[in-house]
């Protein structure tokens, strides 16, 4: 997928964040980014923390941090370790 880049000790993931969503989770690829919905509002870095926590939980990474776009919905997140197979898997259709 275009949204992930393998690094020596983890991954760099380009995301489009939708803060204040009713349901939290992956919404699937959106161009060269992965669309992620979080319940947290875009205030005081809470949406960034929610995105990092969700990615750590899904991938098993040791930690995650926003490295670009901290105040924008278009962000780059650095994952330390982890398996991103679940991010690349097709989402179930409803």
C-alpha positions in Angstrom: 0.0 0.0 0.0 1.1 3.5 -0.7 0.4 4.7 2.9 3.1 2.6 4.6 6.9 2.8 4.3 9.1 0.2 6.0 12.0 1.5 8.1 14.8 -0.3 9.9 13.0 -0.5 13.2 9.3 0.0 12.3 7.0 1.8 9.9 6.0 5.2 8.7 2.3 5.5 8.1 0.6 8.4 6.3 -2.9 8.9 7.6 -6.0 11.1 7.2 -7.6 11.5 10.6 -11.3 12.1 11.2 -11.6 13.4 14.8 -14.8 13.5 16.7 -16.2 10.4 14.9 -19.1 8.3 16.4 -17.1 5.1 15.8 -13.4 4.6 16.1 -11.4 2.5 13.7 -10.0 2.2 10.3 -12.0 3.5 7.4 -9.6 2.1 4.7 -7.2 3.5 2.2 -7.9 7.0 0.8 -5.5 7.8 -2.0 -2.0 7.5 -0.6 -3.2 7.6 3.0 -5.0 5.4 5.5 -8.2 7.0 6.8 -8.6 6.6 10.5 -11.6 7.7 12.6 -11.2 8.6 16.3 -13.7 9.7 18.9 -11.3 12.2 20.5 -11.7 15.9 19.5 -9.0 17.8 17.7 -8.1 19.7 20.8 -4.8 19.7 22.8 -3.4 16.8 20.9 -6.1 14.4 22.0 -6.9 13.2 18.5 -3.2 12.6 17.9 -2.9 10.5 21.1 -6.0 8.5 20.1 -4.6 7.8 16.6 -1.3 6.6 18.1 -3.1 4.5 20.7 -5.3 2.9 18.1 -2.3 2.1 15.8 -0.3 0.6 18.7 -3.3 -1.5 19.7 -3.9 -2.8 16.2 -0.3 -3.4 15.1 1.4 -4.4 18.4 4.0 -1.7 18.0 6.0 -0.7 21.0 5.0 2.9 20.6 3.8 5.4 18.0 4.2 9.1 17.5 3.0 11.8 15.1 6.1 13.0 13.2 4.4 15.3 10.7 1.1 17.3 10.6 0.3 17.6 14.3 -2.4 20.2 13.7 -3.6 18.9 10.4 -5.9 16.0 9.5 -3.1 14.8 7.2 -0.4 13.2 9.4 2.5 10.9 9.3 2.8 8.5 12.2 6.0 6.6 13.1 5.5 3.1 14.5 8.3 1.5 16.4 8.0 -2.2 15.6 4.7 -3.9 14.9 3.0 -5.8 12.2 0.9 -3.7 9.8 -0.8 -6.6 8.0 -4.1 -5.7 9.7 -3.9 -2.2 8.2 -3.5 -3.5 4.7 -6.2 -6.2 4.9 -9.4 -5.5 3.1 -12.1 -4.1 5.3 -15.4 -6.0 5.5 -18.3 -4.6 3.5 -21.4 -3.8 5.4 
